């Protein structure tokens, strides 16, 4: 069974930083895209940042220059470094990994979500 486990959310003051981690476990053959999404109350879930297997990154305009996504393929982990946090960054953050398991099937997995709250 393959699954994702997130960690690193919490409460922080505006201007502060947090680092989110998301590790995949199970019998995994390869990982393709990795990404972070967020969902604020009353809003739809949207992309924050993504990173492809070749390292190409993509960011939402609202986080460019403040957030950095990275991956450690050997650890099957994706990170989101969040700096200069703003109250509008408050949301539940979900990681996403598109991977191929050793059973030969492709999976589009979601983490359980981690709350990030930024107070002014």
HUVEN-V410628 format. One record per backbone hydrogen bond with DSSP energy under -1.0 kcal/mol. NH is the residue of the N-H (numbers start at 1). CO is the residue of the C=O. E is the energy in kcal/mol with one decimal. If there is no record, write none. Layout:
nh:NH co:CO e:E
nh:NH co:CO e:E
This chain:
nh:3 co:25 e:-1.7
nh:5 co:23 e:-2.1
nh:7 co:21 e:-2.1
nh:10 co:115 e:-1.3
nh:12 co:117 e:-2.6
nh:14 co:119 e:-2.8
nh:15 co:85 e:-3.1
nh:16 co:13 e:-2.3
nh:18 co:82 e:-2.1
nh:20 co:80 e:-2.6
nh:21 co:7 e:-2.8
nh:22 co:78 e:-1.6
nh:23 co:5 e:-2.4
nh:24 co:76 e:-2.7
nh:25 co:3 e:-2.5
nh:28 co:26 e:-1.4
nh:29 co:100 e:-2.8
nh:30 co:100 e:-2.0
nh:32 co:98 e:-3.4
nh:34 co:51 e:-2.2
nh:35 co:96 e:-2.5
nh:36 co:49 e:-3.0
nh:37 co:94 e:-3.1
nh:38 co:46 e:-2.4
nh:39 co:92 e:-2.2
nh:43 co:40 e:-2.3
nh:46 co:38 e:-2.5
nh:48 co:36 e:-3.1
nh:49 co:36 e:-1.7
nh:50 co:58 e:-2.3
nh:51 co:34 e:-3.1
nh:52 co:56 e:-2.8
nh:55 co:52 e:-1.9
nh:58 co:50 e:-2.1
nh:60 co:48 e:-2.6
nh:63 co:60 e:-1.8
nh:66 co:63 e:-2.3
nh:67 co:63 e:-2.3
nh:68 co:81 e:-2.5
nh:70 co:79 e:-1.7
nh:72 co:77 e:-2.9
nh:77 co:72 e:-2.1
nh:78 co:22 e:-2.2
nh:79 co:70 e:-3.0
nh:80 co:20 e:-2.2
nh:81 co:68 e:-3.0
nh:82 co:18 e:-3.3
nh:83 co:66 e:-1.9
nh:85 co:16 e:-2.3
nh:89 co:86 e:-2.3
nh:90 co:87 e:-1.8
nh:91 co:116 e:-2.0
nh:92 co:39 e:-2.3
nh:93 co:114 e:-3.1
nh:94 co:37 e:-2.9
nh:96 co:35 e:-2.5
nh:97 co:109 e:-1.8
nh:98 co:33 e:-2.7
nh:99 co:107 e:-2.5
nh:100 co:30 e:-3.1
nh:101 co:105 e:-2.6
nh:102 co:27 e:-2.8
nh:104 co:101 e:-2.0
nh:107 co:99 e:-3.4
nh:109 co:97 e:-2.7
nh:111 co:95 e:-2.3
nh:114 co:93 e:-2.1
nh:116 co:91 e:-2.7
nh:117 co:10 e:-2.7
nh:119 co:12 e:-2.4
